[in-house]
């Protein structure tokens, strides 16, 4: 199906529509074109350091009108997973205060001050990380707690380079315990499948747009939707040439995608 006919654009954020606090020039025009085409845009992020309301506020400051229904984070996806597989389990939420608060608001028995009774550890992208948290996560996992993680991302792009993300933190814990996590966010197909169900959109009318092969594009492939790789973030052409993950489209950035969906 031609991109002009798509009804749902699933948009990664970091490296796709902005970098740090800098909105890419083509983002606002793209969103306007998509709306004129009758398409909806949902912001789908693996970044688990912020709450949904944080993202709504950030997007609003950047001039993007949206509501909580337009944002789906790996924290929300993790809450859904916990309810399905770890009902009535106390969870050590190893992440930011925003992540812990979000989990509680979504009905998860989450704590950032564990007493040893927790049956699961959920690691997030913790920009408030300290050694005590890592030590506690390792202790609980060694005692038999399930090891889960919001997202697999190794780094988070910023305006002045990259910072270690959840995947890198998990590697440290794995090295210490010998146990790796179950990753819940992208590339897990459930991220996209949940949005498709909520919006009642058939997969063929949706497209995943992002800058990372192993999360954004892999997630789209796993969910059976078309994908657009933007070279505005982590992935470079040389990375694409060496990868067996093949996006449907490859574009320089969001401006090129805007041009691609414009109708005559």
C-alpha positions as CSV (number, residue, x, y, z in Angstrom):
1,X,0.0,0.0,0.0
2,X,1.3,3.5,-0.9
3,X,2.4,5.6,2.0
4,X,-0.2,8.3,1.0
5,X,-3.0,5.8,1.9
6,X,-1.8,4.9,5.4
7,X,-4.2,5.7,8.2
8,X,-1.8,5.2,11.2
9,X,1.7,6.4,11.6
10,X,3.5,4.9,14.6
11,X,6.3,7.4,15.3
12,X,9.4,6.8,17.4
13,X,10.5,10.1,19.0
14,X,14.2,10.3,19.9
15,X,16.2,10.5,16.7
16,X,13.0,10.4,14.6
17,X,11.0,13.6,15.2
18,X,13.5,15.3,17.5
19,X,17.0,15.0,19.0
20,X,17.2,16.0,22.6
21,X,15.2,19.3,22.8
22,X,15.6,20.1,19.2
23,X,12.6,19.4,17.0
24,X,13.5,18.4,13.5
25,X,12.4,21.0,10.9
26,X,10.2,18.6,9.0
27,X,8.2,17.3,12.0
28,X,5.4,19.8,12.2
29,X,4.8,19.9,8.4
30,X,4.7,16.0,8.3
31,X,2.1,15.9,11.1
32,X,0.0,18.5,9.3
33,X,0.2,16.5,6.0
34,X,-0.7,13.3,7.7
35,X,-3.8,14.9,9.3
36,X,-4.9,16.3,5.9
37,X,-4.6,12.8,4.6
38,X,-7.0,11.6,7.4
39,X,-4.2,9.7,9.1
40,X,-3.6,9.5,12.8
41,X,-0.1,9.7,14.4
42,X,0.8,7.8,17.6
43,X,4.1,8.5,19.3
44,X,5.6,5.1,20.3
45,X,8.7,5.3,22.5
46,X,11.0,2.9,24.2
47,X,12.3,5.6,26.5
48,X,11.2,4.5,30.0
49,X,12.7,7.4,31.9
50,X,9.6,9.7,31.5
51,X,5.9,9.3,32.1
52,X,3.2,9.7,29.4
53,X,2.3,13.1,30.9
54,X,6.0,14.1,30.6
55,X,6.0,13.3,26.9
56,X,2.7,15.1,26.3
57,X,4.2,18.2,28.0
58,X,7.4,18.0,26.0
59,X,5.6,17.6,22.7
60,X,3.3,20.5,23.6
61,X,6.3,22.7,24.3
62,X,7.6,21.9,20.9
63,X,4.3,22.9,19.3
64,X,2.8,19.5,18.8
65,X,-0.8,19.1,19.9
66,X,-1.4,15.7,21.5
67,X,-3.0,14.0,24.4
68,X,-2.1,10.9,26.5
69,X,-4.0,8.8,24.0
70,X,-1.5,9.8,21.4
71,X,1.5,8.5,23.3
72,X,2.4,4.8,24.1
73,X,5.5,4.1,26.1
74,X,7.4,1.0,27.1
75,X,6.4,1.7,30.7
76,X,2.7,1.3,29.8
77,X,3.6,-1.8,27.7
78,X,5.5,-3.2,30.7
79,X,2.4,-2.6,33.0
80,X,0.3,-4.6,30.5
81,X,2.8,-7.4,30.5
82,X,3.1,-7.5,34.3
83,X,-0.7,-7.7,34.6
84,X,-0.8,-10.6,32.2
85,X,2.1,-12.6,33.5
86,X,2.8,-11.4,37.1
87,X,-0.5,-10.6,38.6
88,X,-0.4,-9.8,42.3
89,X,3.4,-9.7,42.2
90,X,5.3,-6.9,44.0
91,X,7.8,-5.3,41.6
92,X,11.1,-3.6,42.2
93,X,10.9,-0.8,39.6
94,X,14.6,0.0,38.9
95,X,14.1,3.3,37.2
96,X,13.4,6.9,37.5
97,X,10.8,8.3,40.0
98,X,8.6,9.1,37.0
99,X,8.7,5.5,35.9
100,X,7.8,4.2,39.4
101,X,4.9,6.7,39.7
102,X,3.6,5.8,36.2
103,X,3.6,2.1,37.0
104,X,1.7,2.7,40.2
105,X,-0.9,4.8,38.4
106,X,-1.4,1.9,36.0
107,X,-2.2,-0.4,38.8
108,X,1.2,-2.1,39.4
109,X,2.4,-2.9,42.9
110,X,5.7,-1.2,42.3
111,X,8.3,0.1,44.7
112,X,11.7,1.8,44.5
113,X,12.5,0.8,48.1
114,X,12.4,-3.0,48.0
115,X,12.4,-5.1,51.2
116,X,13.4,-8.4,49.6
117,X,9.8,-9.8,49.0
118,X,9.6,-8.6,45.4
119,X,9.0,-11.3,42.9
120,X,10.1,-9.3,39.9
121,X,12.6,-6.7,38.9
122,X,11.7,-4.3,36.1
123,X,14.7,-2.4,34.8
124,X,14.1,0.9,33.0
125,X,16.2,3.6,31.4
126,X,17.3,5.0,34.7
127,X,18.8,8.5,34.4
128,X,18.8,8.6,38.2
129,X,20.9,5.4,38.5
130,X,23.0,4.7,41.5
131,X,25.1,1.7,42.6
132,X,22.6,0.8,45.3
133,X,19.8,0.2,42.8
134,X,22.0,-2.1,40.7
135,X,23.1,-4.0,43.8
136,X,19.5,-4.5,44.9
137,X,18.4,-5.7,41.5
138,X,21.2,-8.2,41.4
139,X,20.3,-9.5,44.9
140,X,16.7,-10.0,44.1
141,X,17.4,-11.7,40.8
142,X,19.9,-14.0,42.5
143,X,17.1,-14.9,45.0
144,X,14.8,-15.9,42.1
145,X,13.0,-12.7,41.2
146,X,12.0,-12.5,37.5
147,X,14.2,-10.1,35.5
148,X,12.3,-7.9,33.1
149,X,13.3,-4.7,31.3
150,X,11.3,-2.0,29.6
151,X,13.5,-1.6,26.6
152,X,16.5,-3.1,24.9
153,X,18.1,0.1,23.6
154,X,21.8,0.2,24.3
155,X,22.1,4.0,24.0
156,X,19.8,7.1,24.0
157,X,20.7,9.8,21.4
158,X,21.2,13.3,22.7
159,X,22.3,16.5,21.0
160,X,25.9,16.0,22.0
161,X,26.2,12.2,21.6
162,X,24.9,9.1,23.2
163,X,24.2,8.1,26.8
164,X,23.9,4.5,28.1
165,X,20.3,3.3,28.0
166,X,18.4,0.4,29.6
167,X,20.0,-2.3,27.5
168,X,23.5,-1.2,28.7
169,X,22.3,-1.3,32.3
170,X,20.9,-4.8,31.8
171,X,24.3,-6.0,30.4
172,X,25.9,-4.9,33.7
173,X,23.3,-6.9,35.7
174,X,23.6,-9.9,33.4
175,X,27.4,-9.8,33.8
176,X,27.0,-9.9,37.6
177,X,24.2,-12.5,37.8
178,X,24.5,-14.5,34.7
179,X,20.9,-13.9,33.9
180,X,19.4,-11.7,31.2
181,X,16.0,-10.0,31.1
182,X,12.8,-10.4,29.2
183,X,12.6,-7.2,27.1
184,X,9.1,-5.8,26.8
185,X,9.3,-2.7,24.6
186,X,10.2,-2.6,20.9
187,X,11.1,-4.9,19.1
188,X,8.4,-6.9,20.9
189,X,5.4,-6.9,18.5
190,X,3.0,-6.3,21.4
191,X,3.9,-2.6,21.4
192,X,2.4,-2.2,17.9
193,X,-0.3,-4.8,18.3
194,X,-1.7,-3.1,21.3
195,X,-2.0,0.2,19.4
196,X,-3.6,-1.5,16.4
197,X,-6.3,-3.0,18.7
198,X,-6.9,0.3,20.5
199,X,-7.3,2.3,17.2
200,X,-9.0,-0.6,15.4
201,X,-6.5,-0.2,12.5
202,X,-5.7,-3.2,10.2
203,X,-2.0,-3.8,10.0
204,X,-1.8,-3.0,6.3
205,X,-3.0,0.6,7.0
206,X,-0.2,1.2,9.6
207,X,3.4,2.0,9.3
208,X,6.2,2.1,11.9
209,X,8.6,5.1,11.5
210,X,11.9,5.1,13.4
211,X,15.7,5.5,13.4
212,X,16.8,2.2,14.8
213,X,16.9,-1.1,13.0
214,X,17.0,-3.4,16.1
215,X,14.0,-1.8,17.9
216,X,11.8,0.4,15.6
217,X,12.1,-1.5,12.3
218,X,12.3,-4.9,13.9
219,X,9.2,-4.1,15.8
220,X,7.3,-3.2,12.7
221,X,8.5,-6.4,10.9
222,X,7.5,-8.5,13.9
223,X,4.0,-6.9,13.9
224,X,3.5,-7.3,10.2
225,X,3.4,-3.6,9.3
226,X,5.4,-1.5,6.8
227,X,8.4,0.3,8.1
228,X,10.2,3.6,7.4
229,X,13.9,3.9,8.5
230,X,15.0,7.5,9.0
231,X,18.7,8.1,8.9
232,X,18.4,11.1,11.3
233,X,19.3,9.2,14.5
234,X,21.3,6.1,15.4
235,X,21.3,4.1,12.1
236,X,23.6,5.0,9.3
237,X,23.7,3.6,5.7
238,X,26.7,1.4,6.5
239,X,24.7,-0.1,9.4
240,X,21.9,-0.9,7.1
241,X,24.2,-2.6,4.6
242,X,25.5,-5.0,7.3
243,X,22.0,-5.8,8.8
244,X,19.6,-8.6,7.9
245,X,16.7,-6.3,9.1
246,X,15.2,-4.8,6.0
247,X,12.9,-1.7,6.2
248,X,10.2,-1.2,3.6
249,X,11.5,2.4,3.0
250,X,14.7,4.2,3.8
251,X,14.7,8.0,4.0
252,X,17.1,10.8,5.2
253,X,14.6,12.2,7.6
254,X,11.1,13.3,8.5
255,X,11.1,16.0,5.8
256,X,11.5,13.3,3.1
257,X,8.7,11.3,4.6
258,X,6.5,14.4,4.5
259,X,7.2,14.7,0.8
260,X,6.4,11.1,0.3
261,X,2.9,11.3,1.7
262,X,1.8,14.5,0.1
263,X,-1.1,14.1,-2.3
264,X,-1.3,16.0,-5.6
